Amino acid sequence: MSSPRPPPPPPSLPPSLPPGDGRLHLSSCCPRQLMKAMNKSNEHVLAMGACFNDRADSHLVCVQNDDGNYQTQAISIHHQPRKVTGACFFVFSGALKASSGYLAKTSIVEDGVMVQITSDTMDALRQALRDMKDYTVACGKADQEETREHVHIQWTEDDHNFNKGVISPIDGRSMESVTSVKIFHGSEVKSNGKVIRWTEVFFLQSEDQPGGLSDPADHSRLTEKVARAFCAALGPHLKLLKEDGMAKLGLRVTLDSDQVGYLAGSNGQPLLPHYLSHLDSALIPVIHSGACQLSEGPVVMELVFYILEIIS
């Protein structure tokens, strides 16, 4: 079964599918982003993506076969029983008719789970999310209580167990537990058969602000301008950078009342002065403009870029 992928989600914890039960954990540190996603979504459909669940012993994956069709498989640990299966997303659809005889239905779609609910249940679910309250969806036939399954939506304390093993391409700094956002359709520049593409942004914590940014989405305009300037400055040099093995690049921007600047590097080393001179011309005006508009600070963020081959 094939279906459109859900949009990038607000930060959430991994969904899991123990036998007969389903759980979706939402991080209580980011309710504003969930509210924004809900307000922009179709009133009859609510899609939530999630990070990898390292507590599950198996995971749903979507595999394309030789015929070009997609099928769902569950990858599990060899010779071990499947107790908890991780999914990549949940989709709640409010199109289930009350006359169907079902309270709700669950089904696996690609590498995620779809929960079909009635419009009344959808309204109740949305209200519970707005109130940051836990909610349970009972699934199965209305007249067969003993065979019902449940999907539990639960708010949890912030989980810092993410971005394990991820390091900065600038200096090897660990990005474990650092909030990040994947960028879809971000800034990119093409040149000489190559393309440089912005793929992710990390919001680093600072010593003066242990909690980091309250809402990374508030800085989306600034990050987009910085990414666009970085791509434009390095666009003419993509071929040489790729040949020198610098396919993954990082740009760390610091905005503070006492310090405004940036670091750029690849493979744990700073970029050569030749590249930095071009970056200075493009980035410094953008960064200083962003510092003047900053309403809260300090802000330290790291953008990640990849140089890829253009395959025609």
N, C-alpha and C positions, 0 to 999 in steps of 0.2 A: 504494500500500500504506500502510495506516495502522496506527500502533501507539502505545502509551502513551509519553509522554516520560520519559526517565530522571530520577532525582532530582538536585537540585543537587550538583555534584561537589566534591571537594577541589580546591584549586588545581592546575591542570595546564597544560601547554603545548599549543599547537594540534596536533590530529591532521592528517596530510596524506596524500594519496593519489597518489603518483607512479604512472605507468603500470606495472601489474603488481606493485605493491608498496604496502604501507600502513605508516605509522609513527605511533605514539602516544608522545609525549614526556611524561614525568612529571618534575615539578620535585623535585629532591632535598631542597629546604628544608622540605617539608611531608609527611613520611612518616606522621606520627601521624594526620593527617586522613584519609589514604587508608586506613590501618588501621581507623579507626573506620567508614568507609564500607563496607569489606569485611566487617567483623564484623556490620554491620546488614543486609547484603544477603542475598538468597536464595542458598543454596549453589550453585544451578544457573545463576544469572544474575548477571553483573557489568556494571554500566552506568557509564560515565565520560563526563561532559560536558567541554567544553573552551572556551577563549577563542577569539576571532577570530584566524585565521591570516593575518597580513599578508604572509607570505612566499609564499603560494599565489597562482597567477594565475587561479584559478577557485574557486568555492565552491558546495557543494550547498545548495539552498534548497527548501522545501516550499511549493507554491503551490496554493491552492484555486481550482478552475475554476468555470464558471457552473453546473455541475450539482451543486455542493457537494462534489464529490470532491476528494481531494488527490493531487497528483502531484509527483514530484521533478524538478527542473531544475538545471542547472549554469550559473551566471552566470559569464561569463568576460570578459576584456579583448577589446574588438573587434579583429578581424583579427590576433589573436595565438594561437599554438597553445597548447593546454592541456598543461602539463607537470606541474603539481602542483595537485591539487584538494583544497581544505579541507573538512572535515566538522565538524559541531557536536557529535557524540558518537560513541562506540563502545559497542556492546553485545556482550558475550561470553555466548553461550548454551551450556551444557554438555549439551544434549539430543541431540547427534548420536550415532547408534548406530555402534558399531565395525563392525557388519556392513554398513553402507551402502557401503563401498568407498572412502569419502572420509576423508582425514586431517582436513580442515576445509573449511568453505564460507564464502564471503563474499558479502554482498548489501547493496545500498543500501536503507535504510529511512528514508523521509522525508528529512531533511537530515543523516542520520548513516549509520553502517555497522554492520551486524550480522555477527559472526563466530560461526558455529556450530562448536563443538568437542566432542570426546568428554569424558566425565566425568573420565577420566584426565588429559587435557590441561588441563582446568579445575583439577584439583588441583595440577598442576605449575605452572600460571600463578599461582595464588594463593600458592603457596610461594615462587616467584620474587619476587613483589611484596613479600611479608613480609620477604624477605632483601634487598630493594632490588637485585635483580640483573636485568639485561636478559633478555628472553625473546623468542623468535621462534616464531611459529605457521606451520607449513607448510600451505598450502591446496591442494586439488586431489585427484585420485584417487590412491590409494596405489600403483597400478601404472603411473603416468604421471609419472615424476620430471621429465621435460624440460618439462612444461607447468605445473609448480607455481608458485604465487605465494606471497608471504610477508607476514605482518603482524609488524612489529617493535615491541616495547614496550621503550622505552629510558629510563633515568634520565639526567637532564642536570643540569648546574649551574643554579642559580637564574637565571631569565630575568626581568629587570626591564623588559622591553619590553611594558608593558601600561598600560591606562588613559590612553592617549595623548589629549591634547586635553581631558581631563576637568578641570574646575576647581570649586572650592568655591563654593557659592551664598552663603557667608557673606562672603568677602573676595576671591574670585578666585584663591585659592591653587591652584597646580597639584597635581593628584593623580596625575600620571604616575609610574609605578613604585611607587605606594602600594598595599599589599595591601587588597583589598576583598572583601566577600561580598554577593552578591545575596540579598535576603530574600524568601522566598515565604511567603504567608499570615502576614505580620507584623502588628504592632499597627495598628489603624485605629479611627477614630471618625467617625460619621456625624452630620451636623447641617445643617438647612436645605437639603436637596437636594445637599449636598456631602459628600465623604469625604476625610479626611486619612489617608494611608497611608505607613507606613515601608517603604522599598524597598531600601535599601542601607546598609552600614556600612563606613567606611574606617578602617583601623588605621594611624594616622600614626606615623612614626618620630620619636623625640625626640633631642635633642642628647646626652643622657646615656645613651641606649640605641640606638646606631646600628642594631642589628639589628631593632628593633621588637619586637613580641610574638612569643614562641616558638610559640604556638598560639592564634590568635584565637578558636577555638571554646571555649576555657576561660572566656571572658568573655561567653558567650551569655546567661547569666541576667541579668547586670548590664545589658547592652545592651537586653534585652527590657524590663526595668523602667524604664529611662530612656525608651525609645520610648513605652511605655504612658503614662508621666507627661506627656510632651511632647504627645502626641495629645489626652489628656484636658484639658490646660490650654488648648489652642488650639481645641478643639472648638466652643465657642460663638462663635468669631470667624471661622469658615471663610468665610462669605459675604463679609465685609469684606476679608479677606486676599486672596481670589480676585479681587474687584473691583479691588483695588489692584495687581494684577499679580504677586502673590507666590504663585504656584502651586507653586514649588519652594523648599523651605526646608532649611536645614542647621542641625545642632546639634553643636557641637564640645565635647566633655567632656574635661577634664584632671584626672587623679587622680595626685597626687604628695605626698610627705611635706611639701613646702614650699608646694604650691599645689593647691587644689581649686576648680574653678569650671567655667563653661561660657560659650560664645558662641553666639548664635543670630542668623541673618540670612537674607536673600533678595536676589537680584539684586546681590550684592556689597556690600550695606549691612546694618547691624545692624537688628534689629526695633525698632519704636518702644517707648518706655518703657511705654506702656499694655499692650502684650503681655508685656513682660519682667516686669512686676509679677506677672502671673498665672503665668508660668513659674517665677519665684522660689519661689512657694509650693508648686508641684508638684515641681520638680526638686531643689531644695537638699537636702531630707531624703533623697531617693534617692541623690544623688551622695555625700553625706557618709557614708551607710551603706555604699556601695560602697567608699569610700576606707578605711574601717575594716576591711573584709574583704579588702583587697588583699594578696596574698602576694608579688607582684613588681611592680615599677614603675620609672619612671613609666608611666602608661597615658594615651595621647591618642587618642581616637577621634572620628570624625565620622559622624553619622547623617544620612541624606538622606530627606526626606519630600516627597510630592506631594499637592496638593489637587486632586481630580478631581470632575467632575460625576457625579451619580448618574443614570443613564439607566434609566428604568423601562420 
